[in-house]
């Protein structure tokens, strides 16, 4: 793997990790290596896609952790907003 590819991967990873100082560092390094704006934007877009995918997966996973608890209390098919309900 050459240095140019390493920096493009690092740019995508920085975006995905939401690390602004990392992104600034790797953008500077990419420019020193002569990497084009088009290539940099492609790496940024890839990092954004990874981040969105991870957030969607986490949303699904975290919701699945809550749903079994509501089902286990056997208060009906849908959780109640009543304070006396075990599913409130």
Buried (B, 14 or more C-beta within 10 A) or exposed (E): EEEBEBBBBBBBBBBBEEEEEBBEBBBEBBEEEEBEEEBBEBBBEBBEEBBEEEEEEEEEEEEEEEEEEBEEEEBEEEBBEEEEEEBE
